Amino acid sequence: MSYTHLSIIERSKLEILHQQGKSARAIASELGRHHATICRELRRNETQKPYCAERSQESYVQRRKSSVPAGK
């Protein structure tokens, strides 16, 4: 199973569509993603009211850095 992470461009589109009041399913069909991916992204970054693509991207980068083991 392969997947791709949301890009900053997709997050920016998500931000605009979310501000327009679109549902997660409508946003997902617009971006060509599964609706659960959109729901998880919004829930993961819900501390940021309203949703902000740039802050979400920064949080994503930090989560990726912290998930990599330090090594020997």
C-alpha positions, 0 to 999 in steps of 0.5 A, spaced: 500 500 500 502 506 497 500 513 499 503 520 499 503 526 504 499 532 503 503 537 500 503 545 502 499 546 495 493 541 497 493 544 504 492 551 501 486 548 497 484 545 503 484 551 507 480 555 502 475 550 501 474 549 508 473 557 509 468 557 504 464 552 508 465 546 504 464 539 507 470 534 508 467 529 502 466 535 498 473 538 499 476 530 498 473 530 491 475 536 489 483 534 491 482 527 489 483 524 496 479 520 501 474 523 505 478 520 511 484 524 509 481 530 510 478 529 516 484 527 519 488 533 517 483 537 520 482 534 526 490 533 527 490 541 526 484 543 530 488 547 535 489 552 530 482 556 529 481 557 523 485 552 519 492 554 517 495 551 511 502 554 513 502 552 520 499 545 519 505 544 514 510 546 519 507 541 524 507 536 519 515 537 518 516 537 526 512 531 527 516 527 521 523 530 524 520 527 531 518 520 528 525 518 526 530 515 531 536 518 533 540 512 531 547 510 534 
